Amino acid sequence: MRVLVVDDNPDHRFLTKRALAPLASVEVLMASGGEEALARANDEQGGRPDFVLLDIKMPGMDGFEVLRRLREAGPTRDLPIVLFSSSENELDRARAKRLGANGFITKPLDARAFIDVVRGTVEAWTRKLAG
Amino acid sequence: MPSLQAKMFLVFALIATVPLMALSYLALEETRGALSTEVGRTHEDTAKAAAAFVGAFVENGRGFVGSLATRGSVEQAAQAHDADAAQTELAAFRARSTYEGKSVFDRVMLLDASGRVLAADPPESAARGSDLSSADTFRAATNSTSAVVLPVPATSGPPTLPIAAIVPSANGSSVGVLVAHVSLDRLGAELQAFALGSGEGIVVTDHRGRVLVHQDRDLVNVTTDWSKIEPVRLALRGPSGHLEFTDARSEDATLAGYASVPRLGWAVVDEIPTAQAYAALTKLTAVLIVLSGTLVGAILLASVVLAQRIVKPVRELTTAAGALSSGQLTTRIQVKGGDEIAELGAAFNEMAARIRESLEGLRASEARYRNLVESANDFILTIEPDGTVSFAGPLAERVLMRDRGDLHGRAVSSLVHPADRPRFDDAVRRVLDRGEAVQWVLHGVVARDGSTRLLRSNLSPVLGKQGKVQRVLVVSSDITSERRQERFRESSFQMARLVSEESTVEALAQRGLGVALAAGPFARGALYTKAGATLRETATAALDGASGEPWDRQATRRLAEQAVATGATVRERDVLAVPLLERGEALGALVVQSKDRDSEDALPTMTSQLAVGIRRSLFEGRLKEYASELETRVEERTAELHAKNEEMEQFLYSVSHDLKAPLISIEGYAEALEDEYKTVLQGEAKLYLERIRKNATLMESLILDILELSRIGRIQDNVATVDMDALVADVAARFEERFRHAGGRFDVQPGLPPLRGDKDRIEQLLNNLVENAIKYRHPERSPLVRIEGERVAGQGVTLRIIDNGRGIPVGSEDQLFKIFQRLPTPQGMDDPGGTGMGLAIVKRIVEMHGGSVTATSRPDEGTMFTIVLPAEPPQVSIAPRRHDRANTKEPKP
């Protein structure tokens, strides 16, 4: 499974990647901003990601905007996307849900939390497709 | 008295009763004549009605026969010579041809074409087969196409009227003849119903005068010839009439009405004995006579009474009184005899004598009276019938400011105040026309200088030689000052009320000016009030009907300014300016146009009252301004505070968020270091790493607390009734593990009162307090926390959280709730660790609920937190509504 980690903070990128390292089936892709994230998500040669971990607070295009654009375009419409933030905030959660995010995780990420989210997302997705 | 009565009686008897009797007689005769004619006409009408009935009865019979003759079944029976069928038809015919339930026909028969009897009903009335071809009936019928009425045949039995008709076949030829006999006996019985009177009867004869119907059946015989009897003779000749005649047979006077029956030519007579006919009339006459007799008697009686009691004495007295009143004081009534009239006459004579005496005395004193008038200290005038003044007393001259020469010949109306003129003129006219005195006329008079005085006048007539009113004497009192005092009091009272009621200077000025003008009354006025350095014309007013020169506004302003500047009353001609003085300060001036100097005394009272009111209004106005300014400032400050608060919250949020990012990195790397170099790191390196992680954790909780504090901005829409028993049970469950671990106890008073608030916040509040109790527990004993509470009447709910911890140093209770404030850890005790935010959050939550929290403590014994919450939290806190931060978030650098 290819997971695209989108975060402007290089330390957070590194730590996230490190947290996911114990999961053998996960291949981590990186993007340091919104533009790059959109490019990677639509890059057919490099292989599309199967899952996106998206930081909210980024300079330029923020996580909400990236989420909105991914949900607009055909190929990424059904891509599982989980938003990722340093602090928890009910307004941000509500907005993420409204824009079609599949989940919301507070940093720091650990492998266990990630697995829970992915499992939850996949289950919800399956239910949705079945329904 | 008897002689008088007798005279009157005779006169009335002659004058009234004789013509009345004559008239009664004439009226009676006239009525009798008219009534007898009427009676005759009535009987004539009866005869006419009977004649019409006879005609209709016969015609009806003819109709019956005609319809039977053309009946198909009769034609068949005749053609077939079917005697039985014919018989049946005839019987049925007789049965149905009825009047008032009885058959009209005495008998009926059907003859065949040759004139032989085919059938008859009743059957015995004619033998079948007998030949009647030569009978009048058969011949008359065959000569006519419709039913024929024949003359009454001269037979010995009761007369009948034959009607015959041919029975036509389909082609029109005769197949037989129908002969029916109308029963005249039956007709007669019906006719007698017309004769209603006693002895009245109806007689019918045929055209030859033979009696067909009579109430005396014996006379009914076609051989009885009545054609010579007067009514029958006349009936056979003419249409109708009535007459009185003497019946030759009975020799009775008889009244008869008669008429002839059309077509048949029969005579119908309604006869009645005259005595019977006029019985009602005779009775009426008797009644009339009695009535007129009674009437005459009544009139006589009335005339006697009238003559005796009223008419004559009244007339005599009227005449005498008229003479007396026209000045003939020597008029006397001739007194005769000793009756009441004589007494009355004597009394009248005495009265006349007295009147004469007193009037002579009056005339004798005329000279004295004139002197009296001239010296009297009253206002005296005399007015001639043409309305001019003929005499004026000295006081009148003074009051009106005109001398005698000026007043004489002047129209009195011109001296009276215009508003009172109609009333005064009316009083003068009453005295002149009726000679009666008019008292208490209140009216004003206008002096030469235009000032007005109020008088109360009595007007009385001055009689001349003939007893006629020659002139009017007016005696008046000057009540001007009385009235003025009254008006003063009233105005002053009104002004006092006004000053206590009106709150704005404008309203006070407008109404106050009105009251001040009425106190004079003064024609016009204006009120000026000080507005800074200048004067403002706050109100102007004029009384209704005010006259005089127009109001010079510049001049009045100048006078007002002068009055304010000097603090004294200023006058210019008839315009007066009075300062509104209040504790020595002139707040404005009242300017009035005055015609009455005496009234001006009222003005200082008015102005000082007004000044007090104006001072108060000004003060109140200023107070209102201050209040509104203060309100505006509070609003501004509140808005600023809201903005600052919001800014602060946003800042806190932003800061905490941004602080977290590097913290996450620190924690992450520390963890990575520990994970990956666990085996490499030794001794102190390991300890340092642990310290780094511990501090990072502390910093994170600090940041979280700051974030939390920033969020408790206000109570949002989730205020509800909180079940405290359930909530405290939740909290207790959460801490159960830790209490058990420390060997402590959690003690909750059962039945805690429910309260209104945000459940999550209340829970957080309890968490923080319990957490504190555990954190700062006494090192030498197990922790004990008790929660109790009760409802407080009128205040809401009180909650107490009591622990047995270390307690707080004396005097530092207030420091407890400050942000980041942590109390020093006494020596020998472990620093429990904490952000110093817990109690700040508690305080914030309580305040958001509109309540208060206090701590009381004894060092080494424990602390008690007392929380008082209102019954209902405030709807809006001073914190602003939280908005969507994501929209205002700034990008990271």
Contacts between the chains, C-beta under 8 A, distances in Angstrom:
chain1	res1	chain2	res2	distance
A	8	B	892	6.9
A	9	B	661	6.1
A	9	B	665	7.3
A	11	B	665	4.0
A	11	B	668	7.0
A	11	B	669	7.5
A	12	B	661	7.2
A	12	B	664	6.6
A	12	B	665	6.6
A	12	B	668	7.7
A	15	B	664	7.4
A	15	B	665	6.7
A	15	B	668	3.7
A	15	B	669	7.3
A	15	B	672	7.2
A	18	B	668	7.6
A	18	B	672	6.1
A	57	B	657	7.1
A	57	B	889	7.1
A	57	B	891	7.9
A	57	B	892	6.1
A	58	B	891	7.6
A	58	B	892	7.1
A	59	B	891	4.3
A	59	B	892	5.2
A	59	B	893	7.4
A	60	B	891	6.8
A	62	B	889	8.0
A	62	B	891	7.3
A	64	B	886	7.0
A	86	B	657	6.0
A	86	B	660	4.2
A	86	B	661	4.9
A	86	B	664	5.8
A	87	B	656	6.6
A	87	B	657	4.7
A	87	B	660	5.3
A	87	B	707	6.7
A	89	B	653	7.9
A	89	B	885	7.2
A	91	B	884	5.8
A	91	B	885	6.0
A	91	B	886	6.0
A	92	B	886	6.0
A	95	B	884	7.8
A	95	B	886	5.7
A	107	B	660	7.7
A	107	B	664	4.9
A	108	B	664	5.0
A	108	B	667	6.2
A	108	B	668	5.4
